[in-house]
Amino acid sequence: MRYVIVIAAVTFFLIWDGLYNQGRYLDTAVRGVTHVVRSVTGES
């Protein structure tokens, strides 16, 4: 049951971010994750 709640919350956030913020928060999160992955793997 807790997984259903987590999935619903993530889905709600993605829809809200897309509708009201043009994906700004999702874009920032993806950029941050990409930066961390590049830092860990040593790619430039």
N, C-alpha and C positions, 0 to 999 in steps of 0.2 A: 504493500500500500504506500509506503514512504517513497518508493521509486516513482509511482504514478504522480505523487504530489510534486516531486522534483522535476519530472518531465513536463508537467503542466506549468510549473513556474517558469522554467526555461523557455517553453513555447510562448507563454504570455509575454515574457520580457522581449523575445525576438520580434513578436508581432508589434508590441508597443514601440520598440526602438525603430522598427521599420516605418511605422505609420507616422509617428510624431517627431522623430529625430533624424529621419532619412538615413538610418543605420549608423549614426555617428559613434555610439558607444560600442557597437559590434566591430566597427572599423578600427577603433582605438584598441580594442582587445586583441584583434587579429594582428595588428602591427606590434603590439607588445609581446605577444607569444612568438611571433616570427623573430623579433629581435633577440629574445631569450634563447630560442633554438639556435640561431646563428652564433650567438656568443658561446653556447655550450659545444657546438660542433666545430667551432673555429672557422667557419666560412665567413668570407668578407663580402 
